[in-house]
């Protein structure tokens, strides 16, 4: 495989072009002990705290967690407060609505 193809093999159209950003992935172990490879959709801030939106491989629903980038690696935190969770979800949705308009 050529170096160009290797660098861009994750582009959305599959052509290997440079117009698509490479996608980032993270492995998450869920409460049931099953680990899943998840695509990182975005890391964004709400009220000066970081949150991460991920899409588990083979799923259609985005999951959102609190996010802390620690020295030993990223830490994902459940958002326990329902009102805060709704606010974070609304912010994530509005970010992507703005992106679609551009």
Secondary structure, 3 states (H helix, E strand, C coil): CCHHHHHCCCCCCCCCCCCCCCCEEEEEECCCCCEEEEEEEEEEEECCEEEEEEEECCCCCEEEEEEEEECCEEEEECCCCHHHHHHHHHHHHHHHHHHHHC
